Each structure stands twice: as structure tokens, then as C-alpha cells.
């Protein structure tokens, strides 16, 4: 059963760049219409082509954004706390271009899209934050497209592992954040191609056993990957 957002949840939302600088009265307007719901794993939250009735904010858990055509399906992104999806459809009052499903037990805040658009028209700081987030999303899409079009499958996997290592507590030993089937889809590969790429990376000092990744020395891996902030830096 959906519940109204608690004070703690409202405080978490307020910390997001999207909401941090808006007027208190306008934020309270959004919170009055918002509610929170717990979802078990593998629940489809939205479907591409449907009207964008809500802006979703992941408070706990993780959500996979995916798309399909004919008999094919591909992973577009994974959303983790605390962050929103899918903002563009909400602002444009347009159908969702992606579907979303929970990867694990998740707690989601739902903000009515009509309320978000109304506050967008009234609050200059909120509007500026929306434009900034949409610009960041656009740049992320361009970088992902460059990654898929300019690199081989082996180079894509190598750069993915470097990014994982950089955000892990131990860059020499860490777990893949998503299962291999979804990783292959995200990197534009078949599961078979991913398996071959994993084997090929052994000569570059990478050992992958199940979900566990070991990189004793990333010198050879970086020489192969040639990471660049114009593709690999998610913060700019």
C-alpha cells in the first residue's frame, strides 16, 4: 500500500541537486502530492509507451532501465539511491521511452508529474536544476553512444572494469555490480561475446570468477582500454 513520504524521506529528497535550491513552499507542494511504496524484486514499475504520470525517486534498492523492440531487449542503465528517473518524460508530458523494473527490494518515492511541471513553471531555481540534470543525462547518452560505436567489445569491457575499480573500496578485488547477462546487454554484447572478452582479459592481468573481479596490476589493462574523460567520466 502506498504511504505518504516521511520526514526522513523528504529530507533525503531535499538533498538532491534537483530539489536543494528550490523554495520551501514549492518543495512542500511537491511533497503533499508525493507518496512512497516498497516493491519486491523483478517488479515492472513503468512500461515504455505509457504516459509519464509520475517522477520516480529511488530511496533504497536499485532499478534497471531497459527497452525492447520486436523480440529483443536491452539494458539502458541502472539507477541507485538516491536518484530520479525518468525526468525528461515528466517535463515534456510525453510517453516513457524506457521501461523500469526493480533489481532488488526497493523503496520508491512517486511525485505526480503534473505537480512537477507546475512547480517547474513557478520556481526558477528548480527549473535551472531540471535543465542541469537533463543536460547531464544528455551528455551521459552521448558518452554511452561513443563507447558503443568507437570501441571494440574488449575495450568496452576493459573500461567498464576500470570504472568499477575506481569506485570500489578495494580496486584489486571487487564484485561486478550487475549480473553478467545484464552487463553484456549494457555493453552492447551477447553473453557469448562477453564470455570470450572475459577470457581475453586474462592476458591483461584480469581474473573474473563468477561475479568476483581481480586486478592485481591495471597497467596493461589501462594500456588496452585507453580511458578518456570524454567518454568515461560520468561527472562532466
C-alpha positions, 0 to 999 in steps of 0.5 A, spaced: 500 500 500 502 506 498 504 511 504 505 518 504 513 520 504 516 521 511 520 526 514 526 522 513 524 521 506 523 528 504 529 530 507 533 525 503 529 528 497 531 535 499 538 533 498 538 532 491 541 537 486 534 537 483 530 539 489 536 543 494 535 550 491 528 550 490 523 554 495 520 551 501 513 552 499 514 549 492 518 543 495 512 542 500 507 542 494 511 537 491 511 533 497 503 533 499 502 530 492 508 525 493 507 518 496 512 512 497 511 504 496 516 498 497 516 493 491 519 486 491 524 484 486 523 483 478 517 488 479 515 492 472 514 499 475 513 503 468 512 500 461 515 504 455 509 507 451 505 509 457 504 516 459 509 519 464 504 520 470 509 520 475 517 522 477 520 516 480 525 517 486 529 511 488 530 511 496 533 504 497 534 498 492 536 499 485 532 499 478 534 497 471 532 501 465 531 497 459 527 497 452 525 492 447 523 492 440 520 486 436 523 480 440 529 483 443 531 487 449 536 491 452 539 494 458 539 502 458 542 503 465 541 502 472 539 507 477 541 507 485 539 511 491 538 516 491 536 518 484 530 520 479 528 517 473 525 518 468 525 526 468 525 528 461 518 524 460 515 528 466 517 535 463 515 534 456 508 530 458 510 525 453 510 517 453 516 513 457 521 511 452 524 506 457 521 501 461 523 500 469 523 494 473 526 493 480 533 489 481 532 488 488 527 490 494 526 497 493 523 503 496 520 508 491 518 515 492 512 517 486 511 525 485 505 526 480 508 529 474 503 534 473 505 537 480 512 537 477 511 541 471 507 546 475 512 547 480 517 547 474 513 553 471 513 557 478 520 556 481 526 558 477 531 555 481 528 548 480 527 549 473 535 551 472 536 544 476 531 540 471 535 543 465 542 541 469 540 534 470 537 533 463 543 536 460 547 531 464 543 525 462 544 528 455 551 528 455 551 521 459 547 518 452 552 521 448 558 518 452 554 511 452 553 512 444 561 513 443 563 507 447 558 503 443 560 505 436 568 507 437 570 501 441 571 494 440 567 489 445 574 488 449 575 495 450 568 496 452 569 491 457 576 493 459 573 500 461 567 498 464 572 494 469 576 500 470 570 504 472 568 499 477 575 499 480 575 506 481 569 506 485 570 500 489 573 500 496 578 495 494 580 496 486 584 489 486 578 485 488 571 487 487 564 484 485 561 486 478 555 490 480 550 487 475 549 480 473 553 478 467 547 477 462 545 484 464 552 487 463 553 484 456 546 487 454 549 494 457 555 493 453 552 492 447 554 484 447 551 477 447 553 473 453 557 469 448 561 475 446 562 477 453 564 470 455 570 470 450 572 478 452 572 475 459 577 470 457 581 475 453 582 479 459 586 474 462 592 476 458 591 483 461 592 481 468 584 480 469 581 474 473 573 474 473 570 468 477 563 468 477 561 475 479 568 476 483 573 481 479 581 481 480 586 486 478 592 485 481 596 490 476 591 495 471 597 497 467 596 493 461 589 493 462 589 501 462 594 500 456 588 496 452 582 500 454 585 507 453 580 511 458 578 518 456 574 523 460 570 524 454 567 518 454 568 515 461 567 520 466 560 520 468 561 527 472 562 532 466 
